[in-house]
Amino acid sequence: MNYHFTTDRYNAMRAAARAAAQARLQELIDAGRLDDSGKSYIGCDIHVTPVDKSALSAWRTNWEGHADRIYDWDWIREMAGWRTTYRRTDAAIWSNGQLCGLLVGCASKGREFLRIDLLEGSPDVSHALKARVAYCAAEIGMAFGWIFACQNLIFYRPVTAAIPIYEDLGFRLATTKSNMPYCMKEI
């Protein structure tokens, strides 16, 4: 298979998934259905982009070394490791010009699942999508899963505190044969 054809095809698939997820999330925001807790996100402008130089620059400027980060991932190093993965899933979640979340993962070879390996929300407690980054990531993952023709969406090795959030979104907790936890939902 031609390398450039394959790369272009997967880039187009990723772009289509991000566009579909962005449209769906903006529709939910505009209809007041992003959250059922009573908090209004109306007026939030959402963008779903690749984890590109702009996203990594915002991460480095605003997140790296932040005292309130739950994870200490180096997103520049992480993304360098994923760049050659054809079936890569990556997205930066922005609202009103502020980086609110980053995610990366991939589709399995047999298309059984789309796996999100890393997900991080902004450590800024006042960012526009606070407490909704996992929800946005699930919508983005569903869009990628649909475009990549996967059967299930998986959040791999979720932090314990996030498991109830995923369960509220309709995911079920399971473990691999090697006892690694994941949260799964049919696409």
Helices and strands as residue ranges (DSSP letters): H 3-30, E 46-49, H 53-62, H 75-82, E 88-95, E 98-107, E 113-121, H 133-147, E 152-156, G 160-162, H 163-168, E 172-175, E 181-186
